C-alpha cells in the first residue's frame, strides 16, 4: 500500500512541474526533439529554414540606351511617355499619355469656346485660362517625359521641408525694351516667413532714369513646407493663396500703373503623380488682377482701369539639399501670362502677338545654408536678366 502511494505522489509532482512550463517552451522542446530524431535517422536530411522573400527584379528594357532617351524627345514630343515605355516603365508611360490627352482636350475645348463666342467678354476669362492651362500642361508634360527618361531614378536633389525665417537679396537687373530707354536696375527683396504666413517686399530702381517698381505681397501656406515654428513638410508640394500690390512709375514717359491682385499658387512634386520619378516638380498659379494707368497730363489726370488674367505654368528640378542640409536649390522653366512686369507679353508675328505672356527661367542655389545666388531671365516683348546675392536666416 505504501509503495502505491509513493508511486502516485511521484507522478503528481511530475505533472505539477510540467504544468508550470509555458506551452511555447513545450512546443520548442518538442520541435527540437523532432529535428534531433530526424537528424539521427539514416537517410533523412532536415530542410533549411525558408529564406525571406526578395522583391522581383525590374523588367528588362524594351530597347537599350540611348534609344529610350532619344525616343523621349522624338516621337516623345508627339506621344508623351515613349522613352519610359522603352525602359519598360509602363505605369509612368500611361500616366504621361493621360496628362498629354487631358492637356489637348482642355486646349481644344477652350479654343472652340473662344471661336464660337467670338471671345465674348463673359467667357473670355475662363476660356483663356483654360487655353493657358492646356497649352502649359502639354509643355510641362513633355518636359516631365524627357526628365523621366533622362534623369537618375533618385533625381538630382531634394526639396526643403522647412523654409527660412528670413530671406533677403540684393542684385542687378538688365532690361532691354525697345519702347523705353531704361536698361539698368538695382534690385532688393525681403521675404519673411513665420509658421504658415509669408510677407514679401521687392523693389527695382533705375538710377537717374526715372523708373522704379515696388511690389508688396502676403500669403498663407495652406499645405506644404512652412516657416520656423511649424512641423516639416513631407515633400516640396504646397498650396498658397496670396494677395499682392505693385506700383510701377515711368516718370520720364509721363505715366504709372498700379496692380491689385489675388491668386492661388501651388506646387506638386512629380513623384506624387509618377511614383518612380524623383527630384522634380510641377508649378502652377491662377488669379485675377485689376490694373490702373495714371497719366501725367495737364488738367485732371485721367485713370484707366483694365483687368489682368494671372496664370503661371512651370516645370522644375531640385538640386542638392540631400538629407535636408540646406545647401542646394532648384531651377524652373516656366510660362507666365501676366503683362505688367518688365518682360510684358510675347511679341511675335500673327495672332499670337499681344495676348500671350512671356517665358522665363528661374534658378537659385545655396552655397551654404546662409549664402546663395539667384539667376532669372525672361523673354517677352522685352528681355531681362537678373543676378542676386541671397542671404537666409534660419
C-alpha positions in Angstrom: 0.0 0.0 0.0 2.8 2.4 0.9 4.5 1.6 -2.4 1.4 2.5 -4.4 1.1 5.9 -2.5 4.7 6.7 -3.3 4.3 6.0 -7.0 1.1 8.2 -7.1 2.9 11.0 -5.2 5.8 11.0 -7.6 3.5 11.1 -10.7 1.6 14.0 -9.2 4.8 16.0 -8.6 5.9 15.4 -12.1 2.6 16.5 -13.5 2.6 19.7 -11.4 6.1 20.6 -12.5 5.2 20.0 -16.2 2.1 22.3 -15.9 4.4 25.2 -14.7 6.3 25.1 -18.0 4.9 27.6 -20.6 3.4 26.0 -23.7 5.8 27.7 -26.1 8.7 26.0 -24.3 7.0 22.7 -24.5 6.4 23.2 -28.3 10.0 24.3 -28.8 11.3 21.3 -26.9 9.1 19.0 -29.0 10.3 20.6 -32.2 13.9 20.2 -31.1 13.4 16.6 -30.3 11.7 16.1 -33.7 14.7 17.7 -35.5 17.2 15.6 -33.5 15.2 12.5 -34.3 15.2 13.3 -38.0 18.9 14.1 -38.0 19.6 10.8 -36.2 17.5 8.8 -38.7 19.6 7.4 -41.6 19.0 9.0 -45.0 16.9 11.9 -43.7 18.2 15.4 -44.2 16.5 18.3 -42.3 15.2 21.0 -44.5 16.7 24.5 -44.0 14.5 27.4 -42.8 12.7 29.4 -45.6 14.6 32.4 -46.9 12.9 35.9 -46.7 11.1 36.8 -49.9 13.0 39.2 -52.1 11.3 41.8 -54.4 11.2 40.7 -58.0 13.8 42.2 -60.3 12.7 45.1 -62.5 11.7 44.1 -66.1 14.3 44.3 -68.8 14.1 47.5 -71.0 12.5 47.0 -74.3 15.4 48.8 -76.0 19.0 49.5 -74.8 20.2 53.0 -74.0 20.3 55.6 -75.7 17.3 54.6 -77.7 14.8 55.4 -74.8 16.4 58.8 -74.2 16.2 59.7 -77.9 12.6 58.4 -78.1 11.7 60.7 -75.2 12.4 63.7 -77.5 11.0 62.2 -80.7 8.5 60.7 -81.0 8.1 61.7 -77.4 7.1 65.2 -78.3 4.0 63.8 -80.1 3.4 60.7 -77.9 4.5 61.5 -74.3 5.9 58.6 -72.5 7.6 57.0 -75.5 11.0 56.9 -73.8 9.9 55.4 -70.5 7.8 52.9 -72.3 11.0 51.6 -74.0 12.5 51.4 -70.5 9.6 49.1 -69.6 8.1 51.6 -67.1 4.5 51.1 -68.2 2.7 52.9 -65.5 4.8 56.1 -66.0 4.2 55.9 -69.7 0.4 55.6 -69.3 0.2 58.5 -66.9 2.3 60.8 -69.1 0.0 59.9 -72.0 -3.1 60.6 -69.9 -1.6 64.0 -68.9 -1.0 64.8 -72.6 -4.5 63.8 -73.5 -6.1 66.0 -70.8 -3.9 69.0 -72.0 -5.0 68.6 -75.6 -8.7 68.2 -74.6 -8.6 71.3 -72.5 -6.8 73.3 -75.2 -9.2 72.4 -77.9 -12.3 72.9 -75.8 -11.1 76.3 -74.7 -10.2 77.3 -78.3 -13.6 76.1 -79.5 -15.3 78.2 -76.9 -13.4 81.3 -77.9 -14.1 80.7 -81.5 -17.8 80.1 -81.1 -18.4 83.1 -78.9 -16.1 85.5 -80.7 -14.1 85.9 -77.5 -17.1 87.4 -75.8 -16.4 89.3 -72.6 -18.4 87.0 -70.4 -16.5 83.8 -71.4 -13.0 85.1 -72.5 -11.6 84.9 -69.0 -12.4 81.3 -68.2 -11.7 80.2 -71.8 -8.3 82.0 -71.9 -7.4 80.4 -68.5 -8.3 77.0 -69.9 -6.2 77.6 -73.0 -3.2 78.6 -71.0 -3.7 75.7 -68.7 -4.0 73.3 -71.6 -1.0 74.5 -73.6 1.1 74.9 -70.4 0.2 71.4 -69.2 1.2 70.0 -72.6 4.6 71.7 -72.3 5.3 70.6 -68.7 4.1 67.1 -69.6 6.7 66.9 -72.4 9.4 68.2 -70.1 8.4 65.6 -67.4 8.5 62.9 -70.2 12.1 63.9 -71.1 13.2 64.2 -67.4 11.7 60.8 -66.5 13.7 59.1 -69.3 17.0 61.0 -68.8 17.4 61.7 -65.1 18.7 59.2 -62.5 16.0 57.4 -60.6 16.5 59.4 -57.4 16.8 62.8 -59.2 19.4 65.5 -58.7 18.2 66.8 -55.3 15.5 67.0 -52.7 13.2 69.9 -51.7 13.5 71.9 -48.5 11.0 70.7 -45.9 11.3 73.7 -43.6 11.7 77.3 -45.0 13.9 80.0 -43.6 12.6 82.7 -41.3 14.0 85.5 -43.4 15.4 85.6 -47.0 16.9 88.8 -48.3 18.6 89.6 -51.6 20.3 92.4 -53.5 21.4 92.4 -57.1 21.3 93.8 -60.6 18.7 93.6 -63.4 19.3 94.3 -67.0 16.2 95.1 -69.2 16.1 95.6 -72.9 12.8 97.1 -74.0 12.8 98.8 -77.5 9.9 101.1 -76.3 11.8 102.6 -73.3 15.3 103.9 -72.5 15.8 102.3 -69.1 18.3 99.4 -69.1 20.0 99.0 -65.7 18.2 98.4 -62.3 19.3 97.9 -58.8 17.1 95.3 -57.0 16.4 94.3 -53.5 14.0 91.8 -52.0 12.9 90.7 -48.5 10.7 87.6 -47.7 9.7 86.8 -44.1 8.1 83.5 -43.0 6.6 82.5 -39.7 4.5 79.3 -39.4 2.1 79.4 -42.4 2.4 83.2 -43.0 4.6 84.9 -45.7 5.3 88.6 -46.2 7.3 89.9 -49.1 8.6 93.2 -50.5 10.5 93.7 -53.7 11.9 96.9 -55.3 13.7 97.6 -58.6 15.1 101.1 -59.3 16.8 102.5 -62.4 19.1 105.3 -61.0 18.8 108.5 -62.9 16.3 107.1 -65.4 13.1 107.9 -63.6 11.8 104.3 -63.5 11.1 102.2 -60.4 8.9 99.3 -59.4 7.7 98.4 -55.9 5.9 95.1 -55.0 4.3 94.1 -51.7 2.7 90.7 -51.1 1.3 88.3 -48.4 0.4 84.7 -48.5 -0.8 81.9 -46.2 0.6 78.4 -46.8 -2.4 76.0 -46.5 -0.4 72.9 -47.3 3.3 72.1 -47.6 6.6 73.3 -46.1 6.2 76.3 -43.8 8.4 78.7 -41.8 10.0 78.1 -38.4 7.8 77.0 -35.6 5.8 74.5 -37.6 6.3 70.8 -38.5 8.4 70.0 -41.5 6.6 69.2 -44.8 6.6 65.7 -46.2 7.9 67.0 -49.6 8.1 70.2 -51.6 4.4 70.2 -52.6 2.4 73.2 -51.4 -0.7 75.3 -51.8 -0.8 79.0 -51.0 -3.4 81.7 -51.7 -1.8 85.2 -51.8 -2.6 88.9 -52.3 -0.2 91.5 -53.7 0.1 95.1 -54.7 2.6 96.6 -57.2 3.3 100.1 -58.4 5.5 100.9 -61.5 6.4 104.5 -62.2 7.6 105.7 -65.6 8.4 109.3 -64.7 10.2 110.2 -68.0 7.4 108.8 -70.0 4.6 110.5 -68.1 2.6 107.6 -66.7 2.4 104.9 -64.0 0.5 101.8 -63.3 -0.7 100.0 -60.2 -1.9 96.4 -59.8 -4.0 94.8 -57.1 -4.1 91.0 -57.4 -5.5 87.8 -55.8 -4.1 84.5 -56.8 -3.7 80.8 -55.8 -0.2 79.4 -56.2 0.8 75.7 -55.9 3.4 73.1 -56.5 3.1 69.3 -56.9 6.2 67.1 -56.7 6.3 64.8 -59.7 6.6 61.6 -57.7 3.0 62.2 -56.4 1.8 61.5 -59.9 4.7 59.5 -61.3 5.8 57.3 -58.4 9.1 56.2 -60.0 10.3 59.7 -60.9 12.1 61.7 -58.2 13.5 65.2 -57.8 11.2 67.4 -60.0 8.0 69.4 -59.6 5.1 71.0 -61.4 4.4 74.7 -60.7 1.1 76.5 -61.3 -0.8 79.7 -60.5 -4.1 81.2 -61.4 -5.6 84.5 -60.4 -7.2 87.8 -61.2 -5.9 91.4 -61.0 -7.1 95.0 -61.6 -4.7 97.4 -63.2 -4.9 101.2 -63.1 -3.0 103.5 -65.5 -2.5 107.1 -64.5 -1.2 109.7 -67.0 0.7 113.0 -66.2 -1.4 115.3 -68.4 -2.4 119.0 -67.9 -5.7 119.4 -66.0 -7.5 116.5 -64.3 -5.3 113.3 -64.5 -7.4 110.5 -66.1 -7.2 107.0 -64.7 -7.8 104.0 -66.9 -8.8 100.6 -65.4 -8.2 97.2 -67.0 -8.3 93.6 -65.9 -5.4 91.1 -65.9 -5.6 87.3 -66.1 -2.9 85.8 -64.0 -1.6 82.3 -64.9 1.7 80.6 -64.5 2.8 77.0 -65.5 6.2 75.6 -64.9 8.4 72.5 -64.6 11.4 72.4 -62.3 14.2 70.3 -60.8 15.5 70.2 -57.2 19.3 70.4 -56.8 21.2 69.3 -53.8 19.6 69.6 -50.3 20.3 65.9 -49.7 19.4 65.0 -46.1 17.8 68.5 -45.7 21.3 70.0 -45.4 20.0 73.3 -46.7 22.8 73.6 -49.3 21.2 73.3 -52.8 18.5 74.9 -54.8 16.2 74.5 -57.8 15.7 75.6 -61.4 12.4 76.1 -63.1 11.4 76.7 -66.8 8.0 78.5 -67.0 5.4 80.4 -68.9 3.8 83.4 -67.2 0.7 85.0 -68.7 0.9 88.4 -66.9 1.8 91.5 -68.9 2.5 94.1 -66.3 6.2 93.1 -65.5 9.4 94.1 -67.3 9.1 91.3 -69.9 5.4 92.1 -70.8 3.6 90.0 -73.4 5.2 87.9 -76.1 5.8 89.8 -79.4 5.5 87.6 -82.4 4.1 87.7 -85.9 0.4 86.9 -86.3 -2.5 86.5 -83.9 -0.2 85.2 -81.0 1.3 88.7 -80.6 -0.2 90.6 -77.6 -2.4 88.0 -75.8 0.4 85.6 -75.0 2.6 86.2 -71.9 6.3 85.6 -71.6 8.7 82.7 -70.9 11.4 82.5 -68.2 14.0 80.5 -66.4 14.5 80.9 -62.6 17.3 79.2 -60.8 18.7 79.5 -57.2 21.4 77.7 -55.3 22.6 78.0 -51.7 26.3 77.6 -51.4 25.9 77.5 -47.6 22.8 77.4 -45.5 23.1 81.2 -45.3 24.6 82.4 -48.6 23.4 81.7 -52.1 22.8 83.1 -55.6 19.7 83.5 -57.8 19.5 84.0 -61.6 16.5 84.9 -63.6 15.9 85.6 -67.3 12.6 86.3 -69.1 11.7 86.9 -72.7 8.5 88.6 -74.0 8.1 91.9 -75.7 11.2 92.8 -73.7 14.2 90.8 -72.4 15.5 90.8 -68.8 18.4 89.2 -67.0 18.9 89.4 -63.2 21.5 88.2 -60.8 21.1 88.4 -57.0 23.1 87.5 -53.9 20.8 85.8 -51.3 21.1 85.7 -47.5 19.0 83.3 -45.5 18.3 83.5 -41.7 17.0 80.3 -40.1 
